[in-house]
């Protein structure tokens, strides 16, 4: 006969604080969050409803099969930490500019902008003409709210190669001009970007400047294109651009 043991406070406390329960819960939450981030909605629902068993299935059938899982079962950031150590060793023994630049890229993506800047400058000391390093240092300075320092770097890169990094350097240059208050030139650069690319990041910021210049009709065209293109974009691109799409919808409501 049921004796109520399951509802005994001491018993429940022991279960909830046991290492197995804590590890299982952490694993379940990890898989649930991963499923949501990948937009695997059916898996997310089943993981939530059926807990640990479905989480284990998801790990082997989805998580391990994804490209990002080729490194195996490891904590977030483990790959970057290994790569940083590898690059630091290569810098110690070889001291090549591209090793410094690659280390800067990792720090940049981690949001460690001061370390990224130091690495990029070390790379430029060894190869002052490297276009990728100059572009990335310019973007790093821009993200540190130092557009005046970023401008000559990004402007020089774009003069050499207007399509450098698939137009991302040109977008950074446009953002730099905007940050410096040079709105007319920023609009001209954004228009160059949108002539060859359909980046929501470019169209929305161009629309914002056009609205500031009192040109709502032209701004409305850019914003509508962002919204119309979004449903047809790949899932990874929609995830990356959702902030810009959200801004486009908000602005379009304001000018409609």
JOBELNOR-V262541 format. One line per field, one symbol per residue. ss: DSSP state (@ for helix, = for strand, . for the rest). A space follows every 50 residues. Layout:
BEGIN
ss = ???
END
This chain:
BEGIN
ss = ....@@@.@@@@@@@@..@@@@@@@@@@@@@@@@@@@...@@@@@@@@@@ .@@@@@@@@@@.@@@.@@@........@@@@@@@@@@@@@@@@...@@@@ @@@@@@@@@@..@@@@@@@@@@@@@@....@@@@@@@@@@@@@...@@@@ @@@@@@@@@@...@@@@@@@@@@@@@@@@...@@@@@@@@@@@@@@...@ @@@@@@@@@@@@...@@@@@@@@@@@@@@@....@@@@@@@@@@@@@@@@ @@@@@.
END
